Amino acid sequence: MPPLLEARGLSRSFGHVRALDNASFDINAGEVVALIGDNGAGKSTMVKALTGNLPVDSGEVLFDGEQVTITTPHQASEMGMEVVYQDLALAPHLNPVQNMFLGREVSRKGLLGVLGFMDEKTMRARAEAGFRELGGTVRSLTAQVGAMSGGQRQQIAIVRAITWANRIVFLDEPTAALGVVQTKNVLDTIKRVRDKGIAVVLISHSMPHVLEVAERVQVMRLGTRVATLPAKGTTVEQLVGAMTGALDFSNADSKEGAA
């Protein structure tokens, strides 16, 4: 079977800066793939290119083996892809439930729905269920998100993405603002999402977390993929060596170890 999502030879420049340089990526359904690299390696640019947030200069993207052109985040969402960026993209003046259903509000049945009334009870129940699954500790579902801690905002963004993604979820540093308990909950949630057949792309600087939950690790350096390594049997030292160029894994840039 072809990969669920595959990028071939993507390139993108910003002026004289080559953010992506003939870069490739692939992930299978129900697989956790970590995308790692030093700052400026091209990880976030790759994710934006794959999810309709950034056009590329050249290269192709395939979804379920078919070439596609994803031009907007809305199109990516309709294809079953959701992203949690480091800036979280939450509306600070809205509460957690409103943020989760922003643009996807559930209308009341009958005439009230036609008149624009929302089914707040249903939306709240679904939000509560999502937080229970994650093990979230958001103190209030009615308070404004802007008044909450960074860790609580991170949880809201993750629950929102997992609620709506049915093919792929991209998580950009999902544990960066979380404590020990919340971090474990996120890692456990990643495994549960994978077990549902949903692919997870994990961008993280925490090499232990990467090796704990990923099946494969794809390493980027200077805008291109330089290695694809199976998480099992790979050490933190080897990942760092691939990221910095201290170790040459060019012959390992294959799909070996894919689920």
Backbone torsions as a table, in degrees:
resi	resn	phi	psi	omega
1	MET	NA	144.1	177.5
2	PRO	-72.2	160.8	174.9
3	PRO	-58.8	153.1	175.0
4	LEU	-63.1	-45.7	179.4
5	LEU	-135.9	133.4	-178.5
6	GLU	-143.3	136.4	172.7
7	ALA	-114.6	135.5	180.0
8	ARG	-126.1	117.9	172.1
9	GLY	59.6	42.1	179.9
10	LEU	-75.5	134.4	174.9
11	SER	-132.5	141.7	177.9
12	ARG	-153.6	127.9	179.2
13	SER	-116.2	146.7	170.7
14	PHE	-117.7	95.1	-173.3
15	GLY	65.9	-123.5	179.6
16	HIS	-90.3	-0.8	-178.3
17	VAL	-93.1	125.5	179.4
18	ARG	-94.9	94.4	-176.1
19	ALA	-74.0	-39.2	173.4
20	LEU	-124.9	133.1	-175.5
21	ASP	-131.9	89.8	-179.3
22	ASN	55.4	46.2	-173.7
23	ALA	-89.0	145.6	179.3
24	SER	-127.0	160.7	179.9
25	PHE	-162.1	148.9	174.1
26	ASP	-154.0	150.1	177.7
27	ILE	-150.9	144.6	179.7
28	ASN	-101.7	160.0	176.1
29	ALA	-60.1	138.3	177.9
30	GLY	69.0	24.4	-178.7
31	GLU	-119.8	144.5	172.0
32	VAL	-104.0	118.4	177.8
33	VAL	-117.9	126.5	175.5
34	ALA	-90.5	137.6	176.6
35	LEU	-115.5	112.2	-173.5
36	ILE	-125.1	163.8	179.3
37	GLY	162.9	161.2	179.5
38	ASP	-68.9	169.8	176.3
39	ASN	-57.8	132.7	-178.9
40	GLY	85.0	6.8	-178.2
41	ALA	-74.7	-20.2	178.7
42	GLY	113.3	7.1	-175.6
43	LYS	-62.2	-54.6	-177.8
44	SER	-65.4	-35.2	177.2
45	THR	-63.8	-40.4	177.1
46	MET	-60.1	-47.5	-179.6
47	VAL	-62.0	-43.4	178.9
48	LYS	-62.8	-37.5	178.9
49	ALA	-68.1	-34.1	-177.7
50	LEU	-79.1	-17.8	-172.5
51	THR	-118.4	20.9	172.5
52	GLY	78.6	11.6	-179.7
53	ASN	-94.3	-8.4	-176.0
54	LEU	-156.4	122.2	175.8
55	PRO	-73.3	153.4	178.7
56	VAL	-109.0	160.8	178.8
57	ASP	-79.9	-33.2	179.8
58	SER	-160.0	167.2	-179.1
59	GLY	107.8	176.5	-178.6
60	GLU	-139.3	153.6	177.4
61	VAL	-121.6	134.9	178.2
62	LEU	-120.9	138.5	178.2
63	PHE	-126.3	121.6	-173.7
64	ASP	55.1	34.0	176.4
65	GLY	83.7	-3.2	-179.2
66	GLU	-108.1	135.8	178.8
67	GLN	-66.9	134.0	-178.3
68	VAL	-134.2	158.7	172.0
69	THR	-123.1	109.4	-177.1
70	ILE	-100.1	110.0	-171.5
71	THR	-104.6	-15.2	-178.7
72	THR	-141.3	153.1	174.1
73	PRO	-59.9	-33.8	178.7
74	HIS	-62.2	-40.2	177.4
75	GLN	-63.1	-42.5	177.7
76	ALA	-61.3	-41.1	178.5
77	SER	-62.2	-41.7	179.2
78	GLU	-64.4	-25.5	177.3
79	MET	-84.5	-2.8	177.1
80	GLY	95.9	20.4	-179.2
81	MET	-111.2	135.5	176.6
82	GLU	-133.6	151.1	-175.5
83	VAL	-128.7	138.1	167.4
84	VAL	-113.0	104.3	177.3
85	TYR	-82.8	166.1	-179.5
86	GLN	-63.3	-29.9	178.7
87	ASP	-82.6	-2.7	172.4
88	LEU	69.9	-28.4	176.6
89	ALA	55.8	45.0	176.0
90	LEU	-98.9	153.0	175.0
91	ALA	-89.4	109.7	-171.8
92	PRO	-64.1	-24.7	-177.0
93	HIS	-86.8	-3.7	178.9
94	LEU	-103.8	160.0	178.6
95	ASN	-85.7	174.1	-176.9
96	PRO	-58.0	-41.5	-179.5
97	VAL	-64.4	-45.6	179.8
98	GLN	-62.4	-36.5	177.1
99	ASN	-67.0	-40.1	-179.7
100	MET	-63.9	-34.7	-174.9
101	PHE	-106.9	15.3	179.9
102	LEU	-64.0	117.6	-176.1
103	GLY	85.6	-6.5	179.6
104	ARG	-131.5	32.0	-175.3
105	GLU	-58.9	143.8	178.9
106	VAL	-95.5	119.5	-178.4
107	SER	-81.7	152.3	172.3
108	ARG	-66.1	153.8	178.4
109	LYS	-76.3	152.4	174.3
110	GLY	75.6	-150.0	-174.2
111	LEU	-63.2	-35.6	-179.6
112	LEU	-61.2	-37.8	177.8
113	GLY	-66.4	-40.8	177.9
114	VAL	-61.2	-35.0	-179.0
115	LEU	-80.8	-1.8	174.5
116	GLY	98.2	11.5	178.3
117	PHE	-80.8	137.3	-178.0
118	MET	-94.6	149.6	176.9
119	ASP	-86.8	80.3	-174.7
120	GLU	-65.6	-32.1	180.0
121	LYS	-64.2	-45.7	179.4
122	THR	-64.8	-43.9	-179.1
123	MET	-64.4	-40.7	179.1
124	ARG	-64.8	-42.0	-179.6
125	ALA	-62.2	-41.6	179.6
126	ARG	-68.5	-36.8	177.3
127	ALA	-65.5	-44.1	178.8
128	GLU	-61.1	-40.2	178.9
129	ALA	-63.5	-39.6	178.7
130	GLY	-64.1	-41.5	179.0
131	PHE	-69.1	-35.4	176.3
132	ARG	-62.5	-41.5	-179.3
133	GLU	-63.6	-39.3	-179.7
134	LEU	-78.0	-20.4	-173.7
135	GLY	78.9	30.8	-174.1
136	GLY	-69.4	157.0	-178.9
137	THR	-123.7	31.7	176.1
138	VAL	-65.7	123.0	-170.1
139	ARG	-73.6	-30.0	-176.7
140	SER	-144.0	133.8	175.3
141	LEU	-91.3	0.7	-179.2
142	THR	-112.4	-12.1	-179.5
143	ALA	-79.6	155.4	177.7
144	GLN	-67.4	137.2	-178.5
145	VAL	-61.6	-33.6	-178.0
146	GLY	-62.3	-19.4	-179.6
147	ALA	-93.0	2.2	-175.6
148	MET	-96.5	164.2	179.7
149	SER	-70.8	163.8	178.0
150	GLY	-60.3	-38.2	179.4
151	GLY	-65.5	-40.7	178.8
152	GLN	-66.9	-40.9	177.9
153	ARG	-63.5	-37.9	178.0
154	GLN	-61.1	-43.8	179.6
155	GLN	-62.2	-41.0	179.9
156	ILE	-61.4	-44.1	-179.0
157	ALA	-64.9	-39.4	-179.4
158	ILE	-68.3	-45.1	179.0
159	VAL	-60.9	-40.5	178.9
160	ARG	-60.3	-46.7	-178.4
161	ALA	-64.2	-44.8	-177.6
162	ILE	-67.4	-32.1	179.0
163	THR	-63.4	-37.3	-171.6
164	TRP	-102.4	-20.0	-178.9
165	ALA	-76.9	132.9	173.2
166	ASN	-124.8	-0.3	175.6
167	ARG	-124.0	-52.1	-177.1
168	ILE	-144.4	139.0	170.6
169	VAL	-124.3	132.5	177.4
170	PHE	-103.7	126.3	-179.3
171	LEU	-120.2	111.7	-178.4
172	ASP	-97.5	104.0	-178.5
173	GLU	52.3	57.9	-173.1
174	PRO	-70.6	-16.5	-177.6
175	THR	-108.1	7.4	-171.6
176	ALA	-60.6	-37.0	-175.0
177	ALA	-104.1	11.9	-172.1
178	LEU	-104.8	153.9	174.1
179	GLY	-80.6	-174.8	-174.3
180	VAL	-63.1	-47.6	-177.4
181	VAL	-65.8	-45.7	-179.4
182	GLN	-66.1	-35.3	177.6
183	THR	-62.8	-43.9	178.0
184	LYS	-62.2	-39.7	178.7
185	ASN	-62.3	-41.1	179.5
186	VAL	-64.9	-44.6	-179.9
187	LEU	-64.1	-39.9	176.6
188	ASP	-65.1	-37.9	178.9
189	THR	-65.3	-39.4	176.5
190	ILE	-57.2	-42.5	179.5
191	LYS	-66.0	-39.4	179.3
192	ARG	-66.8	-39.5	177.8
193	VAL	-62.3	-43.6	177.3
194	ARG	-59.6	-41.9	-178.2
195	ASP	-66.4	-18.5	175.5
196	LYS	-83.4	-1.3	-179.2
197	GLY	91.4	6.3	179.0
198	ILE	-90.7	133.1	178.3
199	ALA	-79.0	145.9	179.5
200	VAL	-127.6	124.2	172.7
201	VAL	-102.0	117.9	-176.2
202	LEU	-110.8	117.4	171.6
203	ILE	-101.4	122.1	-176.1
204	SER	-155.8	145.5	172.2
205	HIS	-92.0	-4.3	179.4
206	SER	-89.5	99.7	-177.3
207	MET	-63.3	-38.4	176.0
208	PRO	-60.1	-40.3	177.5
209	HIS	-64.6	-41.0	178.5
210	VAL	-58.6	-49.2	-177.0
211	LEU	-70.6	-22.7	-179.6
212	GLU	-74.4	-38.8	-170.8
213	VAL	-112.0	-18.4	-173.8
214	ALA	-88.2	148.6	169.2
215	GLU	-85.5	-40.3	178.7
216	ARG	-132.5	156.2	178.0
217	VAL	-125.4	121.6	177.2
218	GLN	-106.7	126.2	-171.0
219	VAL	-105.8	128.6	176.5
220	MET	-111.1	143.7	174.1
221	ARG	-148.8	129.4	177.8
222	LEU	54.6	40.0	172.9
223	GLY	85.0	6.4	179.9
224	THR	-137.7	159.2	176.4
225	ARG	-82.7	123.1	-176.6
226	VAL	-106.4	-13.6	-180.0
227	ALA	-164.3	148.5	168.5
228	THR	-127.5	117.3	-172.5
229	LEU	-123.1	142.4	172.2
230	PRO	-70.9	135.1	-179.0
231	ALA	-63.8	-38.4	-179.9
232	LYS	-68.0	124.3	178.9
233	GLY	88.9	-5.0	178.3
234	THR	-97.5	142.1	-177.9
235	THR	-103.0	162.6	174.9
236	VAL	-58.8	-40.1	-179.4
237	GLU	-61.7	-38.1	178.7
238	GLN	-68.9	-38.8	177.5
239	LEU	-63.0	-45.1	178.8
240	VAL	-63.3	-39.5	178.2
241	GLY	-62.8	-38.7	178.0
242	ALA	-68.7	-38.4	179.9
243	MET	-64.9	-40.4	-174.3
244	THR	-89.5	-14.4	-176.5
245	GLY	89.7	2.5	178.8
246	ALA	-68.1	-27.6	176.3
247	LEU	-120.8	139.0	-178.9
248	ASP	-99.0	111.4	178.3
249	PHE	-113.3	25.7	-176.0
250	SER	-59.0	-33.1	178.6
251	ASN	-75.5	-12.2	-179.9
252	ALA	-93.5	-0.4	-179.3
253	ASP	-78.8	77.5	-178.3
254	SER	-142.1	-176.5	-179.8
255	LYS	-95.9	16.0	176.3
256	GLU	-63.0	137.5	-177.6
257	GLY	90.3	-0.7	179.7
258	ALA	-69.9	147.3	179.3
259	ALA	-72.5	NA	NA
